Amino acid sequence: MNVVVAIDGPAAAGKGTISKAVAAHFGMAYLDTGSLYRAVAARVLDGADAVAAARGLTAEHLAAPNLRSADVAQMASQVAALPQVRAALVEFQRDFAARPEGAVLDGRDIGTVICPDAQVKLFVTARPEIRARRRYDEQAAQGASDSFDMVLADVRARDERDMNRADAPLKPAGDAVLIDTSDLDIDAAVAAAIRAIAPQVSGAS
């Protein structure tokens, strides 16, 4: 039996870093599902139709160099609110989750919609101010000039959009383990995730 680990949470909570670390620790495949939406967003910013971009997504699109830009992130949140875009990407994500070596998927609706039967579900979060500081520092290192207040406003607006969209809103699955990274360093956050996942991996082996 392959073990599926669903890791959800808002932007800049640390779920991507945690997901990559636990996938490496347990020898599982890893998919940042947000990259699918960012790849669609990047194509939309280049003039493509969002639904057509989602249906025609390829591995080459996922390797585009601008997927971490602020403009793409903003557009990704908008295209992710479109039910037809989400529907077009569901099969891709579920096929990935079926890999025999097990899979770790991070996103916003993995435990609630994409893989509701996942053996392990985590919800990684942090206070908005903490997440905004992380995003601000990341963008500043890339040369962005947005103020901290602008980044915080963007984080809160994105949370509002993600949590209140009609289709697959961001929320913890009922059986998800909550990990609040506000006051944790990355090693402590990864250790908490490993502790939550390990019993299921042991039981499946």
C-alpha positions in Angstrom: 0.0 0.0 0.0 1.4 3.4 -0.9 1.1 6.1 1.8 -0.3 9.4 0.7 0.6 12.5 2.8 -1.6 15.5 2.2 -0.1 18.8 3.5 -2.3 21.9 3.3 -2.0 25.4 4.5 -1.9 29.1 3.6 0.8 30.9 1.7 4.3 31.2 3.4 3.4 28.9 6.3 6.3 26.6 5.5 4.4 23.7 4.0 6.6 23.5 0.9 9.8 23.3 2.9 8.3 20.8 5.3 6.8 18.7 2.4 10.1 18.5 0.5 11.9 17.5 3.7 9.5 14.7 4.8 9.3 13.4 1.2 13.1 13.0 1.2 13.1 11.5 4.7 10.6 8.8 3.8 11.7 8.3 0.2 8.4 9.5 -1.3 7.6 11.4 -4.4 6.8 15.1 -3.9 4.4 17.4 -5.7 4.0 21.1 -5.0 0.5 21.4 -6.4 0.7 25.2 -6.1 3.2 25.0 -9.0 0.4 23.7 -11.2 -1.6 26.8 -10.5 1.4 29.1 -10.8 2.2 27.5 -14.2 -1.3 28.2 -15.4 -1.1 31.7 -14.0 2.1 32.4 -15.8 0.5 31.3 -19.1 -2.5 33.5 -18.4 -0.2 36.5 -17.8 1.2 35.7 -21.3 -2.3 35.9 -22.7 -3.6 32.4 -22.6 -7.1 31.4 -21.5 -7.0 29.9 -17.9 -9.0 26.8 -18.6 -7.2 26.0 -21.8 -3.9 26.5 -20.0 -4.9 24.1 -17.3 -6.0 21.4 -19.7 -2.8 21.7 -21.7 -0.3 21.9 -18.9 3.0 20.1 -19.5 6.1 19.4 -17.4 7.8 22.1 -19.5 5.3 24.7 -18.2 6.2 23.6 -14.6 9.8 24.5 -15.2 9.2 28.1 -16.2 11.7 30.4 -14.4 9.1 33.1 -13.3 6.8 30.8 -11.3 7.8 32.3 -7.9 7.3 35.9 -8.9 4.7 38.1 -7.0 2.7 38.7 -10.1 2.4 35.0 -10.8 1.5 34.2 -7.2 -1.3 36.8 -7.3 -2.7 35.5 -10.5 -2.4 31.9 -9.3 -4.7 32.6 -6.4 -7.2 34.1 -8.9 -7.1 31.2 -11.4 -7.3 28.7 -8.5 -10.7 30.1 -7.7 -12.0 29.0 -11.1 -13.9 25.6 -10.8 -13.0 24.6 -14.4 -9.3 25.2 -13.7 -9.4 23.1 -10.5 -11.3 20.3 -12.3 -8.7 20.2 -15.1 -5.9 19.7 -12.6 -7.5 17.1 -10.3 -6.6 14.1 -12.4 -3.0 15.1 -12.7 -2.7 15.4 -8.9 -4.5 12.1 -8.1 -2.4 10.2 -10.6 0.7 11.5 -8.9 -0.7 10.5 -5.5 -1.0 6.9 -6.7 2.7 6.4 -7.1 3.8 3.1 -5.6 6.6 4.6 -3.5 4.1 6.9 -1.7 3.6 10.6 -2.3 3.6 13.9 -0.5 1.4 16.6 -2.0 1.2 20.1 -0.7 -1.5 22.6 -1.5 -4.7 24.0 -0.2 -7.3 21.3 -0.8 -5.3 18.1 -0.8 -6.7 16.6 2.3 -10.2 17.9 1.7 -10.7 17.4 -2.1 -7.8 15.9 -4.0 -6.9 13.0 -1.6 -9.6 12.9 1.1 -8.5 9.3 1.8 -4.9 10.2 2.4 -3.4 8.2 5.3 -1.8 11.3 6.8 -3.2 14.9 6.6 -1.3 17.9 8.0 -2.4 21.5 8.1 0.6 23.8 8.3 -0.2 27.4 9.3 1.3 30.5 11.0 0.1 33.9 12.0 -0.4 36.3 9.0 2.3 38.7 10.3 4.9 35.9 10.5 4.0 34.6 7.0 4.2 38.1 5.6 7.6 38.6 7.1 8.9 35.4 5.5 7.4 36.4 2.1 8.8 40.0 2.4 12.3 38.7 3.2 12.1 36.2 0.3 11.0 38.9 -2.2 13.5 41.5 -0.9 16.3 39.0 -1.5 15.1 38.8 -5.1 15.2 42.5 -5.5 11.5 43.3 -5.0 10.6 46.8 -3.6 7.2 46.2 -2.0 6.9 47.4 1.6 6.2 45.0 4.5 2.7 46.5 4.8 2.0 45.8 1.2 3.1 42.2 1.5 1.0 41.8 4.7 -2.0 43.2 2.9 -1.4 40.8 0.0 -1.2 37.8 2.4 -4.4 38.7 4.1 -6.2 39.3 0.8 -5.0 35.9 -0.5 -6.1 34.2 2.7 -9.5 35.8 2.3 -9.7 34.6 -1.4 -8.5 31.1 -0.6 -10.7 30.5 2.4 -13.9 32.0 1.0 -13.9 30.7 -2.6 -16.9 28.6 -3.5 -14.9 25.7 -4.9 -12.5 23.8 -2.6 -11.9 26.5 0.0 -8.8 26.4 2.1 -9.6 24.7 5.4 -8.1 21.9 7.5 -9.5 18.4 6.9 -11.5 17.2 9.9 -8.7 14.6 10.7 -5.7 16.8 9.9 -2.9 17.3 12.4 -2.3 21.0 12.9 1.3 22.3 12.9 1.6 26.0 13.7 5.1 27.2 12.6 4.8 30.7 13.9 7.3 30.0 16.7 9.1 27.0 15.3 12.3 26.9 13.3 12.4 24.7 10.3 14.0 21.7 12.0 11.4 21.7 14.7 8.6 22.0 12.2 10.0 19.1 10.1 10.4 17.0 13.2 6.8 17.6 14.1 5.7 16.5 10.7 7.8 13.4 10.7 6.4 12.4 14.1 2.9 12.6 12.6 3.7 10.7 9.5 6.0 7.9 10.8 3.3 5.6 12.4 1.4 5.4 9.1 4.6 4.6 7.2 5.6 1.9 9.7 2.1 0.4 9.5 2.2 0.2 5.7 5.6 -1.4 5.4 
